Amino acid sequence: MKVLAKVVAVLVVAVPFIVGPQSNAAADRFQEALRAFDEGKYAMAMRLWRPLAERGDADALFGIAMMYDNGYGLARDYAAAAKWYRRAAERGSVMAQHNLGLMHFNGEGVAQDYVRAHMWLDIASVNGDRSSRTGKKIVAEQMTGVQIAEAKTLARMWLAQHGRKQLAQNMKNPS
């Protein structure tokens, strides 16, 4: 199971960022950081993403989490990755919600917790991530009916508090 979850996590990392910064300046800075990241200039990407992340930009938060999760330009640190994924997930990053679910499933950087794994994958699924639907089924195979019900309740409560993030509302405008 852990190998399957890692394969899914790697695929998610390879997908372009979906949710974008709000202002043109922030979008430009984000794109500059993404180019640096794509070119393997990880220190530069981190330097550009950090101020955006400190202002709560979900993409920058996700980018930093991904760098810690995969050891891009710095030591791999699952606990730091989980912290940054959580911040990004709470800001509406569907990919962060997905990856945080995987981290809870595998017990990487957080305690292994199938209820939390299912909850985050459920949230990502509601927000349009198809691979989270499959992940949710895999996690559910390890859970009791009571645990699944608890996870669904937690997901509903989270969504009621934070709202459903529509991908179309958060798409980057390339122009």
CYANA upper distance limits for C-alpha pairs under 8 A (distance plus 0.5 A):
  1 MET  CA      5 ALA  CA      6.79
  2 LYS  CA      6 LYS  CA      6.70
  2 LYS  CA    106 ASN  CA      6.59
  3 VAL  CA      7 VAL  CA      6.73
  4 LEU  CA      8 VAL  CA      6.81
  5 ALA  CA      9 ALA  CA      6.62
  5 ALA  CA    102 LEU  CA      6.80
  5 ALA  CA    106 ASN  CA      8.21
  5 ALA  CA    135 GLY  CA      8.08
  6 LYS  CA     10 VAL  CA      6.61
  6 LYS  CA    102 LEU  CA      8.46
  7 VAL  CA     11 LEU  CA      6.77
  8 VAL  CA     12 VAL  CA      6.72
  8 VAL  CA    131 SER  CA      8.13
  9 ALA  CA     13 VAL  CA      6.76
  9 ALA  CA     99 ASN  CA      6.84
  9 ALA  CA    102 LEU  CA      7.85
 10 VAL  CA     14 ALA  CA      6.83
 11 LEU  CA     15 VAL  CA      7.03
 12 VAL  CA     95 MET  CA      7.36
 12 VAL  CA     99 ASN  CA      8.41
 13 VAL  CA     66 MET  CA      7.56
 17 PHE  CA     59 ASP  CA      7.34
 18 ILE  CA     59 ASP  CA      8.40
 18 ILE  CA    167 LEU  CA      8.07
 18 ILE  CA    170 ASN  CA      7.89
 18 ILE  CA    171 MET  CA      6.32
 18 ILE  CA    172 LYS  CA      7.25
 19 VAL  CA     58 ALA  CA      7.50
 19 VAL  CA     59 ASP  CA      6.51
 19 VAL  CA     93 SER  CA      6.89
 19 VAL  CA    167 LEU  CA      7.78
 19 VAL  CA    170 ASN  CA      5.52
 19 VAL  CA    171 MET  CA      5.81
 19 VAL  CA    172 LYS  CA      6.72
 20 GLY  CA     27 ALA  CA      7.39
 20 GLY  CA     57 ASP  CA      8.17
 20 GLY  CA     58 ALA  CA      7.73
 20 GLY  CA     59 ASP  CA      6.36
 20 GLY  CA    170 ASN  CA      6.75
 20 GLY  CA    171 MET  CA      6.71
 20 GLY  CA    172 LYS  CA      5.42
 21 PRO  CA     26 ALA  CA      6.24
 21 PRO  CA     27 ALA  CA      5.73
 21 PRO  CA     30 PHE  CA      7.80
 21 PRO  CA     57 ASP  CA      6.44
 21 PRO  CA     58 ALA  CA      7.94
 21 PRO  CA     59 ASP  CA      7.45
 21 PRO  CA    172 LYS  CA      7.98
 22 GLN  CA     26 ALA  CA      7.25
 22 GLN  CA     27 ALA  CA      7.31
 23 SER  CA     27 ALA  CA      6.48
 24 ASN  CA     28 ASP  CA      6.49
 25 ALA  CA     29 ARG  CA      6.63
 26 ALA  CA     30 PHE  CA      6.43
 26 ALA  CA     52 LEU  CA      7.58
 27 ALA  CA     31 GLN  CA      6.58
 28 ASP  CA     32 GLU  CA      6.64
 29 ARG  CA     33 ALA  CA      6.69
 29 ARG  CA     48 LEU  CA      7.11
 29 ARG  CA     49 TRP  CA      8.32
 30 PHE  CA     34 LEU  CA      6.60
 30 PHE  CA     48 LEU  CA      7.67
 30 PHE  CA     49 TRP  CA      7.12
 30 PHE  CA     52 LEU  CA      8.31
 30 PHE  CA     59 ASP  CA      8.47
 30 PHE  CA     60 ALA  CA      7.60
 31 GLN  CA     35 ARG  CA      6.62
 32 GLU  CA     36 ALA  CA      6.76
 32 GLU  CA     45 ALA  CA      8.26
 32 GLU  CA     48 LEU  CA      8.20
 33 ALA  CA     37 PHE  CA      6.56
 33 ALA  CA     44 MET  CA      7.37
 33 ALA  CA     45 ALA  CA      4.81
 33 ALA  CA     46 MET  CA      7.91
 33 ALA  CA     48 LEU  CA      6.02
 33 ALA  CA     49 TRP  CA      6.83
 34 LEU  CA     38 ASP  CA      6.59
 34 LEU  CA     45 ALA  CA      7.09
 35 ARG  CA     39 GLU  CA      6.68
 35 ARG  CA     45 ALA  CA      8.46
 36 ALA  CA     40 GLY  CA      6.80
 36 ALA  CA     41 LYS  CA      5.37
 36 ALA  CA     42 TYR  CA      7.11
 36 ALA  CA     44 MET  CA      6.81
 36 ALA  CA     45 ALA  CA      5.86
 37 PHE  CA     41 LYS  CA      5.87
 37 PHE  CA     42 TYR  CA      5.78
 37 PHE  CA     44 MET  CA      8.18
 37 PHE  CA     45 ALA  CA      5.84
 41 LYS  CA     45 ALA  CA      6.84
 41 LYS  CA     73 GLY  CA      8.37
 42 TYR  CA     46 MET  CA      6.58
 42 TYR  CA     72 TYR  CA      7.01
 42 TYR  CA     73 GLY  CA      5.57
 43 ALA  CA     47 ARG  CA      6.63
 43 ALA  CA     73 GLY  CA      6.93
 44 MET  CA     48 LEU  CA      6.69
 45 ALA  CA     49 TRP  CA      6.46
 46 MET  CA     50 ARG  CA      6.31
 46 MET  CA     64 ILE  CA      7.17
 47 ARG  CA     51 PRO  CA      8.06
 48 LEU  CA     52 LEU  CA      7.82
 49 TRP  CA     53 ALA  CA      6.48
 49 TRP  CA     60 ALA  CA      5.49
 49 TRP  CA     61 LEU  CA      8.04
 49 TRP  CA     63 GLY  CA      7.86
 49 TRP  CA     64 ILE  CA      7.66
 50 ARG  CA     54 GLU  CA      6.58
 50 ARG  CA     60 ALA  CA      7.43
 50 ARG  CA     61 LEU  CA      8.32
 50 ARG  CA     64 ILE  CA      8.10
 51 PRO  CA     55 ARG  CA      6.97
 52 LEU  CA     56 GLY  CA      7.06
 52 LEU  CA     57 ASP  CA      5.94
 52 LEU  CA     60 ALA  CA      6.43
 52 LEU  CA     61 LEU  CA      8.38
 53 ALA  CA     57 ASP  CA      5.47
 53 ALA  CA     58 ALA  CA      7.49
 53 ALA  CA     59 ASP  CA      8.30
 53 ALA  CA     60 ALA  CA      5.47
 53 ALA  CA     61 LEU  CA      5.42
 56 GLY  CA     61 LEU  CA      7.71
 56 GLY  CA     87 ARG  CA      8.43
 56 GLY  CA     88 ALA  CA      8.31
 56 GLY  CA     91 ARG  CA      7.62
 57 ASP  CA     61 LEU  CA      6.70
 57 ASP  CA     88 ALA  CA      8.09
 57 ASP  CA     91 ARG  CA      7.94
 58 ALA  CA     62 PHE  CA      6.57
 58 ALA  CA     87 ARG  CA      8.13
 58 ALA  CA     88 ALA  CA      5.14
 58 ALA  CA     89 ALA  CA      7.94
 58 ALA  CA     91 ARG  CA      5.95
 58 ALA  CA     92 GLY  CA      7.14
 58 ALA  CA     93 SER  CA      6.17
 59 ASP  CA     63 GLY  CA      6.54
 59 ASP  CA     88 ALA  CA      7.61
 59 ASP  CA     93 SER  CA      7.45
 60 ALA  CA     64 ILE  CA      6.74
 61 LEU  CA     65 ALA  CA      6.71
 61 LEU  CA     84 TRP  CA      6.25
 61 LEU  CA     85 TYR  CA      7.37
 61 LEU  CA     87 ARG  CA      7.24
 61 LEU  CA     88 ALA  CA      5.61
 62 PHE  CA     66 MET  CA      6.54
 62 PHE  CA     84 TRP  CA      7.14
 62 PHE  CA     85 TYR  CA      6.35
 62 PHE  CA     88 ALA  CA      6.02
 62 PHE  CA     93 SER  CA      7.74
 62 PHE  CA     95 MET  CA      8.27
 62 PHE  CA     96 ALA  CA      6.57
 63 GLY  CA     67 MET  CA      6.78
 64 ILE  CA     68 TYR  CA      6.96
 64 ILE  CA     81 ALA  CA      8.03
 64 ILE  CA     84 TRP  CA      7.22
 65 ALA  CA     69 ASP  CA      6.47
 65 ALA  CA     80 ALA  CA      7.60
 65 ALA  CA     81 ALA  CA      4.81
 65 ALA  CA     82 ALA  CA      7.46
 65 ALA  CA     83 LYS  CA      8.07
 65 ALA  CA     84 TRP  CA      5.29
 65 ALA  CA     85 TYR  CA      5.90
 66 MET  CA     70 ASN  CA      6.53
 66 MET  CA     72 TYR  CA      8.31
 66 MET  CA     81 ALA  CA      7.12
 66 MET  CA     85 TYR  CA      8.45
 67 MET  CA     71 GLY  CA      6.00
 67 MET  CA     72 TYR  CA      5.16
 67 MET  CA     73 GLY  CA      7.55
 67 MET  CA     74 LEU  CA      7.79
 67 MET  CA     76 ARG  CA      8.23
 67 MET  CA     81 ALA  CA      8.13
 68 TYR  CA     72 TYR  CA      7.19
 68 TYR  CA     74 LEU  CA      7.35
 68 TYR  CA     75 ALA  CA      7.37
 68 TYR  CA     76 ARG  CA      5.59
 68 TYR  CA     77 ASP  CA      5.70
 68 TYR  CA     78 TYR  CA      7.07
 68 TYR  CA     80 ALA  CA      6.88
 68 TYR  CA     81 ALA  CA      5.49
 69 ASP  CA     76 ARG  CA      6.32
 69 ASP  CA     77 ASP  CA      6.59
 69 ASP  CA     78 TYR  CA      5.95
 69 ASP  CA     80 ALA  CA      8.33
 69 ASP  CA     81 ALA  CA      5.52
 69 ASP  CA     82 ALA  CA      8.41
 70 ASN  CA     76 ARG  CA      6.32
 71 GLY  CA     75 ALA  CA      5.60
 71 GLY  CA     76 ARG  CA      4.43
 71 GLY  CA     77 ASP  CA      7.71
 72 TYR  CA     76 ARG  CA      8.04
 77 ASP  CA     81 ALA  CA      6.68
 77 ASP  CA    109 GLY  CA      7.94
 78 TYR  CA     82 ALA  CA      6.53
 78 TYR  CA    108 GLU  CA      6.17
 78 TYR  CA    109 GLY  CA      4.69
 78 TYR  CA    110 VAL  CA      8.38
 79 ALA  CA     83 LYS  CA      6.82
 79 ALA  CA    108 GLU  CA      7.66
 79 ALA  CA    109 GLY  CA      4.16
 79 ALA  CA    110 VAL  CA      6.93
 80 ALA  CA     84 TRP  CA      6.81
 80 ALA  CA    109 GLY  CA      7.68
 81 ALA  CA     85 TYR  CA      6.43
 81 ALA  CA    109 GLY  CA      7.69
 82 ALA  CA     86 ARG  CA      6.47
 82 ALA  CA    100 LEU  CA      6.81
 82 ALA  CA    103 MET  CA      7.59
 82 ALA  CA    108 GLU  CA      8.46
 82 ALA  CA    109 GLY  CA      6.32
 82 ALA  CA    110 VAL  CA      7.44
 83 LYS  CA     87 ARG  CA      6.97
 84 TRP  CA     88 ALA  CA      6.70
 85 TYR  CA     89 ALA  CA      6.35
 85 TYR  CA     96 ALA  CA      5.47
 85 TYR  CA     97 GLN  CA      7.65
 85 TYR  CA     99 ASN  CA      7.69
 85 TYR  CA    100 LEU  CA      6.48
 86 ARG  CA     90 GLU  CA      6.58
 86 ARG  CA     96 ALA  CA      7.48
 86 ARG  CA     97 GLN  CA      7.83
 86 ARG  CA    100 LEU  CA      7.12
 87 ARG  CA     91 ARG  CA      6.89
 88 ALA  CA     92 GLY  CA      6.95
 88 ALA  CA     93 SER  CA      5.88
 88 ALA  CA     96 ALA  CA      6.36
 88 ALA  CA     97 GLN  CA      8.24
 89 ALA  CA     93 SER  CA      5.30
 89 ALA  CA     94 VAL  CA      6.97
 89 ALA  CA     95 MET  CA      8.16
 89 ALA  CA     96 ALA  CA      5.42
 89 ALA  CA     97 GLN  CA      5.23
 89 ALA  CA    100 LEU  CA      8.25
 90 GLU  CA     97 GLN  CA      8.50
 90 GLU  CA    162 HIS  CA      8.08
 92 GLY  CA     97 GLN  CA      8.37
 92 GLY  CA    165 LYS  CA      6.47
 93 SER  CA     97 GLN  CA      6.80
 94 VAL  CA     98 HIS  CA      6.73
 94 VAL  CA    124 ALA  CA      5.68
 94 VAL  CA    127 ASN  CA      6.97
 94 VAL  CA    128 GLY  CA      8.24
 94 VAL  CA    129 ASP  CA      7.33
 95 MET  CA     99 ASN  CA      6.61
 95 MET  CA    124 ALA  CA      7.77
 95 MET  CA    129 ASP  CA      8.16
 96 ALA  CA    100 LEU  CA      6.34
 97 GLN  CA    101 GLY  CA      6.75
 97 GLN  CA    120 TRP  CA      5.93
 97 GLN  CA    121 LEU  CA      7.08
 97 GLN  CA    123 ILE  CA      7.41
 97 GLN  CA    124 ALA  CA      5.89
 98 HIS  CA    102 LEU  CA      6.97
 98 HIS  CA    120 TRP  CA      6.81
 98 HIS  CA    121 LEU  CA      5.79
 98 HIS  CA    124 ALA  CA      6.03
 98 HIS  CA    129 ASP  CA      8.21
 98 HIS  CA    132 SER  CA      6.60
 99 ASN  CA    103 MET  CA      6.69
100 LEU  CA    104 HIS  CA      6.80
100 LEU  CA    117 ALA  CA      7.75
100 LEU  CA    120 TRP  CA      7.11
101 GLY  CA    105 PHE  CA      6.70
101 GLY  CA    116 ARG  CA      7.23
101 GLY  CA    117 ALA  CA      4.50
101 GLY  CA    118 HIS  CA      7.03
101 GLY  CA    119 MET  CA      7.76
101 GLY  CA    120 TRP  CA      5.27
101 GLY  CA    121 LEU  CA      5.74
102 LEU  CA    106 ASN  CA      6.63
102 LEU  CA    117 ALA  CA      6.73
102 LEU  CA    121 LEU  CA      8.31
102 LEU  CA    135 GLY  CA      8.45
103 MET  CA    107 GLY  CA      6.13
103 MET  CA    108 GLU  CA      5.46
103 MET  CA    109 GLY  CA      7.31
103 MET  CA    110 VAL  CA      7.31
103 MET  CA    112 GLN  CA      8.18
103 MET  CA    117 ALA  CA      7.86
104 HIS  CA    108 GLU  CA      7.16
104 HIS  CA    110 VAL  CA      6.59
104 HIS  CA    111 ALA  CA      6.97
104 HIS  CA    112 GLN  CA      5.49
104 HIS  CA    113 ASP  CA      5.75
104 HIS  CA    114 TYR  CA      7.09
104 HIS  CA    116 ARG  CA      6.77
104 HIS  CA    117 ALA  CA      5.32
105 PHE  CA    112 GLN  CA      6.15
105 PHE  CA    113 ASP  CA      6.55
105 PHE  CA    114 TYR  CA      6.05
105 PHE  CA    116 ARG  CA      8.44
105 PHE  CA    117 ALA  CA      5.63
105 PHE  CA    139 VAL  CA      7.50
106 ASN  CA    112 GLN  CA      6.39
107 GLY  CA    111 ALA  CA      5.41
107 GLY  CA    112 GLN  CA      4.17
107 GLY  CA    113 ASP  CA      7.52
108 GLU  CA    112 GLN  CA      7.79
113 ASP  CA    117 ALA  CA      6.61
114 TYR  CA    118 HIS  CA      6.44
114 TYR  CA    139 VAL  CA      6.89
114 TYR  CA    140 ALA  CA      8.35
114 TYR  CA    142 GLN  CA      7.91
114 TYR  CA    143 MET  CA      7.35
114 TYR  CA    147 GLN  CA      8.47
115 VAL  CA    119 MET  CA      6.57
115 VAL  CA    143 MET  CA      8.33
115 VAL  CA    147 GLN  CA      6.46
115 VAL  CA    148 ILE  CA      7.23
115 VAL  CA    150 GLU  CA      7.43
115 VAL  CA    151 ALA  CA      5.43
116 ARG  CA    120 TRP  CA      6.64
116 ARG  CA    151 ALA  CA      7.01
117 ALA  CA    121 LEU  CA      6.65
117 ALA  CA    136 LYS  CA      8.37
117 ALA  CA    139 VAL  CA      7.69
118 HIS  CA    122 ASP  CA      6.35
118 HIS  CA    136 LYS  CA      5.98
118 HIS  CA    139 VAL  CA      6.73
118 HIS  CA    140 ALA  CA      7.58
118 HIS  CA    148 ILE  CA      7.93
118 HIS  CA    151 ALA  CA      6.40
118 HIS  CA    152 LYS  CA      8.22
119 MET  CA    123 ILE  CA      6.75
119 MET  CA    151 ALA  CA      5.28
119 MET  CA    152 LYS  CA      6.66
119 MET  CA    154 LEU  CA      6.79
119 MET  CA    155 ALA  CA      5.48
120 TRP  CA    124 ALA  CA      6.68
120 TRP  CA    155 ALA  CA      7.51
121 LEU  CA    125 SER  CA      6.46
121 LEU  CA    132 SER  CA      5.56
121 LEU  CA    133 ARG  CA      7.55
121 LEU  CA    135 GLY  CA      7.28
121 LEU  CA    136 LYS  CA      6.23
122 ASP  CA    126 VAL  CA      6.65
122 ASP  CA    132 SER  CA      7.41
122 ASP  CA    133 ARG  CA      7.62
122 ASP  CA    136 LYS  CA      7.06
122 ASP  CA    152 LYS  CA      7.84
122 ASP  CA    155 ALA  CA      6.99
123 ILE  CA    127 ASN  CA      6.72
123 ILE  CA    155 ALA  CA      6.39
123 ILE  CA    159 LEU  CA      7.61
124 ALA  CA    128 GLY  CA      6.93
124 ALA  CA    129 ASP  CA      6.00
124 ALA  CA    132 SER  CA      6.68
125 SER  CA    129 ASP  CA      5.23
125 SER  CA    130 ARG  CA      6.54
125 SER  CA    131 SER  CA      8.13
125 SER  CA    132 SER  CA      5.68
125 SER  CA    133 ARG  CA      6.07
126 VAL  CA    164 ARG  CA      7.90
127 ASN  CA    164 ARG  CA      6.78
127 ASN  CA    165 LYS  CA      6.25
127 ASN  CA    166 GLN  CA      6.68
127 ASN  CA    167 LEU  CA      7.48
128 GLY  CA    166 GLN  CA      8.21
128 GLY  CA    167 LEU  CA      7.57
129 ASP  CA    133 ARG  CA      7.80
130 ARG  CA    134 THR  CA      7.72
131 SER  CA    135 GLY  CA      6.82
132 SER  CA    136 LYS  CA      6.38
133 ARG  CA    137 LYS  CA      7.00
134 THR  CA    138 ILE  CA      6.95
135 GLY  CA    139 VAL  CA      6.69
136 LYS  CA    140 ALA  CA      6.50
137 LYS  CA    141 GLU  CA      6.95
138 ILE  CA    142 GLN  CA      7.85
139 VAL  CA    143 MET  CA      7.36
140 ALA  CA    144 THR  CA      8.17
140 ALA  CA    148 ILE  CA      7.17
143 MET  CA    147 GLN  CA      6.41
143 MET  CA    148 ILE  CA      6.92
144 THR  CA    148 ILE  CA      6.83
145 GLY  CA    149 ALA  CA      6.67
146 VAL  CA    150 GLU  CA      6.70
147 GLN  CA    151 ALA  CA      6.64
148 ILE  CA    152 LYS  CA      6.66
149 ALA  CA    153 THR  CA      6.66
150 GLU  CA    154 LEU  CA      6.68
151 ALA  CA    155 ALA  CA      6.65
152 LYS  CA    156 ARG  CA      6.64
153 THR  CA    157 MET  CA      6.63
154 LEU  CA    158 TRP  CA      6.58
155 ALA  CA    159 LEU  CA      6.57
156 ARG  CA    160 ALA  CA      6.53
157 MET  CA    161 GLN  CA      6.73
158 TRP  CA    162 HIS  CA      6.44
158 TRP  CA    163 GLY  CA      8.18
159 LEU  CA    163 GLY  CA      5.28
159 LEU  CA    164 ARG  CA      6.25
160 ALA  CA    164 ARG  CA      8.28
165 LYS  CA    169 GLN  CA      8.09
165 LYS  CA    170 ASN  CA      8.29
166 GLN  CA    170 ASN  CA      7.26
167 LEU  CA    171 MET  CA      6.61
